[in-house]
Amino acid sequence: MKKIFTSFLFSLLLLNTSFSQTVQGTIKYISGDVIKVYAKPTTNITNQLGNINIVFSIPDQGVNNPTEAQLNAVVDVPNSIISTAGITNPSISNGRAYYTFLIFQNNPTTDVSANWQANVDNSVVTFTIPNSINVISDLRLEDQFFNGGGTNGQMYWYVQFNVLGDVTDYPNPFYGDGAVNNGGSALQFVPLQNKPLSVSNSISLKVTKKINDASINWSVLNEGTEIKHYEVERSFNGNNFSRINTTFALNEEQNSTSYEFVDKNITALNNNGKVFYRIKQLDKNNKFKFSEIRLVNLNSVAPATIFPNPAIVSSTLNFELASAQKVSITVRDINGKVISRFQQDAAKGLNQAKIKVNNLAKGNYNVTITDAENNIQTLPLIKL
């Protein structure tokens, strides 16, 4: 059990970073009420399983949280058993319900080895999530190394074989869309992959950084008349979310209904450069579900653009910078010959530069912008 090794976890983390053979995990929707946890090693593993720690979480549903028995856990590793001895399922923390399971080789003396293939999904365990509880959209495989294994001391992603030893990929324990990996310095998780699209009310979320703001756009498929409103939620760690906006549903019958909210001046709110968003959808009976989580990186800049293009007299180059600095702008012909070059003092945020083309021959050109850190963007420009 991983709990036995808790006092040695930090040293194991340091040792493990030098191992070439490591294992990551993910969690996927299969069909109906069924989800599976998978493991992906960097190299083939033919070895007797020692133990695996697995924890997944759902939004806390109070008295409606599924019981351990309802989850119907079935181990997919040959000759292995599953245990929850000494563990409380679910364990409630920060608005989520956590379920923890430990998997062991049934008989380490006689059982055959597991046979995991490198860089592919190897099924570990299958769960049934009662479809009467609307939690699939925000189900996550988790690791709570950062706070000693969570409320029951066992909330880890951990993989160990009897001969190989600990093969957990501590710096990057999870793989899949939306995986949050940080080496155990904070909560790590991967959202449920292959989420089923509901026949109605499926939510598609897009978040875009616009200078100092974040534009949150979501569309709803077959919204219908039963949705009451949407809540835009924001987080700075990907775990603890708070509501920042409420938008009432339009209750349109058309195939897709779109909404937008602009989170103003987020660069003044956060120092680590990352902000997470999700949409909470509530119906008229106060049942709810969540969209997928989307991340905006405040330290990134939008790609440069040039307009008009094609041009006759001049074009305007629009570019964004993370800090005030001097930039170099170069115009080259199709053969790479420099036609013109100039420098410009630019401010943090959005900037513009005028590109004159009236004296150029008709044809194709490239406009290159280079900042003080030697970051380069090249855009094609056509002279008519």
Residue, then its C-alpha position, 0 to 999 in steps of 0.5 A: m500500500k502506498k500509505i506505508f511509503t508516505s514518509f519516503l514519497f519525496s525521496l522516491l519522487l527524486l529517484n524516479t525522475s531518473f528512471s526511463q521506465t514510467v507509467q501515466g494514467t488516464i480515465k475514459y468514458i466507454s458507454g452507458d454508465v461505464i468508465k475505465v482507468y488506463a495505464k500507459p508505460t513508456t516501455n513494455i512491462t511484463n512483471q507481477l503487479g505490486n499495487i496501484n492507487i486510484v482515486f477519482s472525484i465527482p462534484d459532491q451530490g450530497v445524499n445522492n452521491p453513489t455508494e461504493a457498491q453502486l460503482n461496481a469496480v471490476v479489476d482488469v489486471p489479471n489475477s488482481i484484487i481490489s480493496t478499500a479497507g480502511i478507506t471511506n468512500p466517498s470522502i468529501s472535500n472542497g465540494r467534491a466526492y472522492y473515491t479511492f481504490l487499491i489494487f493488488q496482485n492476488n498471490p505474488t508467489t504464484d500469479v502470472s505477470a501483467n503484460w502492459q504494452a508501451n505507449v498504449d492504453n492498458s486497462v486497469v479497472t472498470f467502474t459503473i457510474p449510475n446515470s441517474i446522477n449527472v456527474i459524468s461531465d466533471l469526473r476526474l482521475e486525481d492525485q493529491f500528493f501535495n497534501g499527503g494523500g488527501t483526507n484518507g491518506q491514500m488519494y494518489w496515482y501510484v503504480q508499483f511492480n514487485v520487481l521493477g518497484d515504483v514506476t509512477d511518472y511523478p512529474n507528469p502522472f496523467y495524460g489526456d486532454g485537459a490533464v494538469n501535471n505539476g510534479g505534485s506541488a498542487l492538485q493534479f488531475v485529468p478530466l474524463q476523456n471521450k465524454p458522451l454528448s448528451v442528446s440535448n444541452s451539450i455545452s461547447l466552451k472556448v476561452t480566448k485571451k484578448i490583451n488583458d481580458a478573457s473572452i468566454n464563449w459557449s454554445v449549447l446544442n438543442e438548449g430547449t426550454e428547461i434550462k434556467h441559467y448558466e454560471v461562469e466559474r473561474s479558478f486559479n488552480g484548476n480545482n477551486f472554482s467561484r462564480i463570476n457571472t450568471t447568464f439567463a438561458l435564451n431557451e431557444e429551440q434552434n440547434s445551437t445557442s451561443y453566449e459570451f462573457v468577457d472577464k475584464n482585466i484578469t491580468a491584474l488578478n493572477n500572478n502565475g499566468k494561468v486562469f481556468y474557466r468552466i460553465k455550470q448549467l442549471d435547469k428549472n429543477n436546479k439540477f446542474k452539470f458542468s462543461e469541460i474546463r478551459l485554460v487561458n495563459l495570461n503570459s501568451v500573446a495572440p498571433a500577429t495579423i496584417f490587414p488589408n491583405p492583399a494590399i495596394v497602398s499599405s497594410t497595418l501589422n497588428f501584434e501583441l507583446a507581453s511587455a514593452q520592448k523594441v521590435s524589428i520589422t522586416v519585409r522580404d520578397i519571395n526569394g528572401k531579399v530584404i526590401s525594407r527593415f525598421q525598428q519600433d518602440a512597442a508597448k505591452g499589449l496591442n501594437q500597430a505598424k504601418i507597412k507601405v507597399n505602394n512602391l513594391a512590384k506586384g507579387n508575394y512578400n513576407v513580413t517578419i516581426t522580431d522582438a527583443e527576446n528573438n521571438i519571430q512571427t512571419l506573415p505573408l503579404i500580397k501586393l496587387 
